[in-house]
């Protein structure tokens, strides 16, 4: 998000999901779209059937990669080198959009200078993608009438994540491929309300509505409603976790998350949670995280409460109560409201709509919405500043949120690769998700019709590696990293490249995050390089 | 039978569907034909992802953990009382800065807003984040 926010002034997806159907060039990076965003994939297949060109950069042969006209089988962790080389070609061949650059952007000269050395031949040595394929991709993207870029965690969960996002924003502005229907840049949000939880200030750097913490504007906007508040930048998730271990964080409250399984280096997460003087956890189930709590509060699920979610295209939508909460549980908003009161704060809300009305006072992009309007319009895309505003499906159409789009310099060096295979840990582990399961599996593994599809963890291993390791399909193997070891069943598959293996992280009994670490992080966003862990594999004795 | 329109709680697509409830159980899923995202379609999680909702593992009472690691059920009033006693105690001793909130990309906007308010305003800490960062 930080990369896009710097370039455009907003980190959100620029276009609508439905708009992808009408795009004529679709460039997908690091997204297993059919498994993770099936309804986005439906638009990709529809566009492709209509004749749109599909380019996919992914180290694995995922279904969307198999469908692609061009699959760039990139070496893990080298996206930035690819994107910079694409821009080098576009400039070298004069395919850039001079009018757009002149009217809508700034700092172009610095970008141009920074790309001089990023030839396709240079990138070939780093990414493993042929120079000619890079040239063809650049031409396809730059000469399309409406090109769209779609990316996900395969871009962000690397040391170069923020820089790659910024480089992708550069690419869109270089070609004028942003600010029009079906034309733009779409980061896909992995969870139902990632967009909304960021909009609402569940972040250490920003208050609700992306007001930067520590500013006079923050004071002016929030003090009337909140009174005295911590108007400073706080710690990022990985820093919070480190703080639990080193004793600077002594009390924590976890709402609907399962860091003991979802966060890197599970052993150190458990150590940190175990050291806390006081831990409160709100959840549906007694998750591995909840087991560490001093107080566990039983929460109602999304099917048992009212509220709003904001999807990946910034569409704010109604969540309605389908069933009453399981007896004894309460909605998270109710739990937090009562906790605020118990701790001496003000919280006079009788229903979620009361909270939404307060949000509108401090988040201008939501100010024109109401529960009635959202329901009637089947969701409204922010910004929607006034009650008669129709919402904004396409961002940045006449000017960027920050005014002029900002070209940034994003240099790739070989030190940026993260953890590399070595003699002791010769394979590179990529983690991800599987269709039919979701995240740490708290819900899907208790939904029998889903869990029966993939009831246990598997490790995808290339046949050449299996031969060298003397292991066969369905055998159990031990996977070791510098952090820990787990066991999983082997699936022989050419979907991974020799030397790399793939493991989904849904399974508590084969928890991928026992293996991953946070030693290598994106320096700006603090996102750990979860897609690169050096591991050793052997038959389980 | 009661039919309710709602938004799916799994990925960031945000499909809408009708769920039918009979005798306290979800017995039907119907995608919304004219919804701008779903357009009458759903994925396997949309069709089947509600199975957890009445699972026997659901928590039905606040729990307090004893020294030996066992949990015992307590009333909501007692749970809040314990929080109102213990949490300010820790913060008095180590400073507001020693508190951290992990909010959730699975929860609603309203809930995330309250989490931000609780952390920054009521408890006076700036340490709030959630796993969207991962």
Interface residues (C-beta under 8 A of the other chain):
Chain A: X16 X17 X18 X36 X37 X38 X39 X40 X42 X157 X188 X189 X190 X191 X192 X193 X194 X195 X196 X197 X198 X199 X200 X201 X202 X203 X204 X207 X208 X213 X222 X226 X227 X228 X229 X230 X231 X232 X233 X234 X235 X236 X237 X238 X240 X243 X244 X248 X249 X250 X251 X252 X253 X254 X255 X256 X257 X259 X262 X263 X264 X277 X278 X280 X283 X284 X285 X286 X290 X293 X294 X295 X296 X297 X298 X299 X301 X302 X303 X304 X305 X307 X308 X309 X310 X311 X312 X313 X315 X316 X317 X318 X319 X320 X321 X322 X323 X326 X327 X328 X329 X330 X331 X332 X333 X336 X337 X338 X339 X340 X342 X343 X344 X345 X347 X352 X355 X356 X358 X359 X378 X379 X435 X436 X438 X442 X443 X444 X446 X447 X448 X449 X450 X453 X525 X526 X527 X528 X530
Chain B: X4 X5 X6 X7 X8 X9 X10 X11 X12 X13 X14 X15 X16 X19 X21 X24 X26 X32 X34 X35 X36 X37 X38 X39 X41 X43 X44 X45 X47 X48 X49 X50 X51 X52 X53 X54 X55 X57 X58 X59 X60 X61 X62 X63 X64 X65 X71 X76 X79 X80 X81 X82 X83 X84 X86 X87 X88 X89 X90 X91 X93 X94 X96 X97 X98 X99 X100 X101 X102 X103 X104 X105 X106 X107 X108 X109 X110 X111 X112 X113 X114 X115 X116 X117 X118 X119 X120 X121 X122 X123 X124 X125 X126 X127 X128 X129 X130 X131 X132 X133 X134
